[in-house]
Amino acid sequence: MAGLKKRSVLLSGHATSIALEPEFWAVLDSMAAERGSSFAALIVSIDRGRGDRPLASACRVAALKHAQAPIL
């Protein structure tokens, strides 16, 4: 897992860790700031909408969609 950074978050009362590349963490941090929410709230939102996808994958997809969104 070279290059991956882990962060811990509380989901449904259970601590879990997510390992992502720093570039994805930067986008997720920006997403939370733009929404005016905490990082934890953003991850909870991603978790609720991920379906059967692993949480780390759902975070990467959310970050990618955000980065590809047109600027209004």
N, C-alpha and C positions, 0 to 999 in steps of 0.2 A: 504494500500500500504506500509506496513511495510517493511523496507529493501530496498525499491526502491529509487534511486537517480534520480533527474530530471536535464536535461540539455536543454538549449535553443539553437536553430539553425535557421538560415535564409534559407528557401527553396522557391525558385521562388519569392523572394521578400517579403515573409510572415514569420513572426516569429512563430515558433512552438516549443513545448517542448516534450521531449521524456523521459519516466520514465523506467529505467532499473535497474537491480541488479548491484552492484558495480563490480562483477566479469565480467559481459559483458562489462561494460565501460572499464575495464582494457584491455581486448582483443581488443576492438575497438581502443583504444589509441595506442596499439602496432601495429595494422594494419596500422594506419595512419603513424606512425613513420617508419615502414618498407617500406612503399610506398613513403616516402619522401613528403607526402602531409599533408595538414592541416586536423584537425578533421572534420571541416565543409565540406571540399571537399570529404572526405570519406562518410559522411552522404548523401551528394548530389548524389554520385555515387550509394549508396545503394537505395536511393529513386527512382532513375531513373529505376532501375531494379526490383523493388518490385512487379510490377503488381497490383493485387487486395489485396495483403497482407498488413495488417496494418504496419506502419513504425516501431513501436517497435518490432513487430514480425520479420520483415525483418532484423532488426539490430541483433536480437538474432540468427537468422539463419546464417547470414554472419559471426558472431563471432564464432559460432559452426563449420561452414565449415572451417574457418581459423585455429581453434584450432585442428581440425582433419586432416588437410592437412599434408601429409608426408613431412619430412624435407629432402631437396635435398642436 
